[in-house]
Amino acid sequence: MRNLKMKLNTENVIGIGLFLFLFIYPLFVTPYQILNLSYFISMVFLTLSLSLIWGYGGIFSFGQAAFFGVGGYFYAIFTMNSGISTITPIGLLLGVLVGGLVAGIIGYFMFYGGINDVFVGLITLCITVSLETFMAQTAGSQWKIGTVGLGGYNGINGIPTISLGSFALADVNFYYFILIVLLVVYIGLRLFVVSRFGYTAIAIRENRERTKLLGYNVPRFQTLIFALGGALASLSGILYATWGGYMTPSAAGLTAATLPVVLAAAGGRKNLTAAMIFTFIYYWFSQTLSASGNEYALVILGAALILVILFVPEGIIVSLFKLGDNLFFNRKKATQVKAEGEFT
Amino acid sequence: MAIFELIYQFMNNFSFLILSAVGLAIIFGMMGIINLAHGEFIMLGAYITTLATASGVPLPLAILLAAAGVGVFGLIVDRLIINRLYGRTLDSVVVTWGISMILSQGILIIFGPSLEGSSTPLGSISIAGATYSTYRILLFFIAIVMLGIIYWLFMHTKFGLYSRATMQKHDIANTMGINTNKMYSLTFMLGAALAGLTGGLYAPTMAVSPTFGSAFLMPSFVTVIVGGANPLIGTSLSGGVLGVVNSILDILWGTFYGRLGLLVVAIIVIRLLPLGFSGLVEKKLMRGRGI
């Protein structure tokens, strides 16, 4: 464990500010807005999972939506079959493990088979599409696991919320639960990426061959980080399922698979905080636009994505962080650079 | 006779896979750009064809109009956006996804949720008691002719020579005096025009709506994955193999298992041959020449 000392820079200040804001946010707004924000937070885990494996591990995946679906469906089937509310936290933990396990198995076959780069993206795309296609045709009554029908395109309804003992997490309680989970996961990931394992992952991202020659078992690290990403995506799916009480194939489908890629890329994939903040901005923006009935919402979002990639390729939030660092925390260096005439 | 049904089904699936994939394959193989807006380009072609036939243009002309229109649109998109992304595969994914969002939502705003389509032309023929759509049989031959034209274009013209050189080693091609940026632009335009052609060809057979392209997206990606980087050999081989698998599964168990079969084949092929069929063929070819 190195680099544990927290640096004072824009990213950390904004990160702390964001969490403080999220903790006091329910005091000022309506229950409806809290419900919305709970949904945004559950989707943040999905972006974080992709930021971890793509931004840090260099593994480009369209499969996060599939693991999202695995988690959500597993939780639904497990808890609804048992029918006891106290079992839901176990369902949550098991679901995360199952998501990680599925990702680990897929990762094992891919990385030990020597598949890399864009082909990982293509295989995971296939997996996501086949899962969506499969789930969408399970409408008939013969598609049942235990007592729960899979429901085809309409998915599963009436998924129970998480209960701690007899205390059901709903509304504001659910919001705080999910926020605390986010805080724990976020801090865990920030520590993880500066651990030995995290540095190895970055080394693999930068140069696979060289890392291998330095004596690291590259496929093992790739499989592990892919499994970790799968577990995170699965967590996201479970929280989404408990949030709305439903899980549909389209939530784990092709469109859902591209969204985290876009969010991580546009926010800044090599930075967890940036990916998280951009996810909030995106969902808030798209919800505001569609709630106001603006049919141009998707057009504006599409144009924004294109402009971001063309003009700030490393991510819009990351660029803002750098600007902030130069302005507030690194005044000496900024002026020095300017004096040397290298200011670009 | 089941054999006629199987042949018809194969012709139908083969032409669908080839036509939907060829534009994508050319852009991916030549430029390394994964065009997620491919489905929307096809949708645009279908709209041009439907609107043109509705205003009295004969169908064959309307289909060519779609190819030309989407080709020009592709050139504009390339000049404005894609030419800044050459060699940045992953960024191109994000950008083309943005383009596809704008296109499908833009068409929804302009033309509403669906367009009144025309019925499938040419009627049907009956062989051994079952009837088959003539138009869909014609599509099979159009697909074959199109592969032939592409073969001629890439193997027997100056454009083909330059573009193959650019594909193999773009910096060396550049030093030999080929304007590689222009080659990329032309390639992108060609890929877009082929997508428009596909949209035009399938416009009379399906309901034309802003989500028209999504029916093509999965089969086209699977065909390109299985085929690999070579747009001609790879696409025709994988179209053939996937067409056979798809048709047999379609007839045995229905359309859904046909689609699932495609994905399973894709996963198996990519595990065994990471470079797809074109990788396999190129390896054999190299060995044959003793290189």
Interface residues (C-beta under 8 A of the other chain):
Chain A: F60 F109 G113 G114 I115 V118 F119 G121 L122 I123 L125 C126 I127 V129 S130 T133 F134 Q137 L254 T258 V261 V262 A265 A266 E295 Y296 A297 L298 V299 L301 G302 A303 A304 L305 I306 I309 L310 P313
Chain B: I34 L36 I81 R84 L85 R88 T89 L90 D91 V93 V94 V95 W97 G98 I99 S100 M101 I102 S104 Q105 G106 L108 I109 S214 L217 M218 F221 V222 I225 F256 R259 L260 L263 V264 A266 I267 I270 R271 P274
